[in-house]
Amino acid sequence: MNAAAVGKVYAGLSFTVEPDRVAAFRAVFEGSEGVPATFPTAAEFRVIPDIVADPEVGIDFSRVLHGSQEYEFARPLREGETLAIRSTIDSIRSLGRNAFLVLVTELMEPGGAVVCTARSTLIERAEA
């Protein structure tokens, strides 16, 4: 991966908290109400293809493992709302022959207030 891509921002996508998708998440996790805390991952999946396809980043997704996931909420997500997505490559570092990319994704209300910040670490394993 190319460490020069640190700070790159991917914005302009929208994400609707669709009731059917929320219900499917709840069914998997046996929840009964509300939007599950892990649901923002679905928003991250809207931007990850752009990052994988970005030649400036240079990630080989066939060798990627999911390293960690964190969420910080200003308030719970609401079914039916549409939020803007802004993802930033927070860091890229190497450890041994592996590379670690930290992606910070913010879900924002139309006025710009951040509702949720998701932080994912993707690990690109070294070639065998």
N, C-alpha and C positions, 0 to 999 in steps of 0.2 A: 504494500500500500504506500501511497505517496503522502508523506507528512505535510507537504505543502498545501494539502486540501483542508487542513485544520482551519476552522472558522467559516468554511463555506456554508451558506444558508440556502435551504430549499424551502421556498414558500409559495403561496398561491393556491394550494390545494384546499379543498373543503372536505369536511367529514360530517356526515349526518349520523346521529345516534339513533339508528333505525330500530324501532320496537321489535321487529322480527329477529334481528341479529342479537339484540339484548336478551330476548327470550331464549334463543339458542345458547347463549353464554350461560344464562341462569340454569338451563337444563343440564349442561355439562357439570356445573359446579354445585348443583342441587340448591340453588338460591331460590328464594321465594318472592323477593321484591327488590326494586331499585336496579341501578346499573352496576354490575360487578366491578370491583376495583381494578381488575386486570383488563377491562374492556378497551382502554386507550391503546392497547397493543394493536387492535384492528386499525387504528388510525396510523400507527407507525408503518403498517404493511402497505399503506397508500404511497409512502415516500421511499421505502427501501428499494423498490425497483429502479427509481431514478438514481439512487446512490450507486447501486450495483452497475448500472449502465454508464455511469459517469467515468470517462477515461481519465479525468484528472485525479480521481480517487484511486483507481487501479486495483479494485478488490476482486478476488477470484471467489465468487460465491459458492462454487462447488467445494471449497475447502473451509467454509465458514461454520462455526459453532456459535450457539447463543451462550454468552458468558454470564450475564446478569441482567436484572431488570429492577427498576425502582420507579415509584410513582409518588408525586407530591400533588395534593389536591387543595385548591383554594375553596372549592365547593364540589359536591357530587355532580356527576354528569346527569343530564335530564333527557329522558327518552323524547325523541322527535326534534331536538335542537340541532342546528347546524353550526359547526365550529370551523374556524380556520386553522390550518396546520402550518407550523413553522418548525422545520428541523434544522439543526446546526451540527456540523461535525465538531464536537467539543475537543477531542484529542485523537491522535493516532500515535502509537508507540510500538516499539519492538521489544520483545523479551525473548532472548535466544533467537530461534529462527521463526517464531510466531509473531503475528502482528495483532494489535488490539485497537479497535475503533470504538470510541464512545460517541453515541448519537443522542442528542438532547432534542426531544420533540415537545413543543408547546401546543396545546389546544386552546384557542382563544375565542372569546365572544366577539360578535360583530364590532363592538366598540374597542376591542384590543385587549381587554382584561384577560389575563391568563387564568384558565379554569383548572388545567392540569398540566404538569410537566412530567414527562416520561423520560427516563434515562436508560439506554440499552448499551450493553457492551457486546460487540461482535468480535469473535476471535478467528482470524484467518490462520489455519494450521499450515505449517511448513510443508513443502512438497516432500514426498517420501524419497 
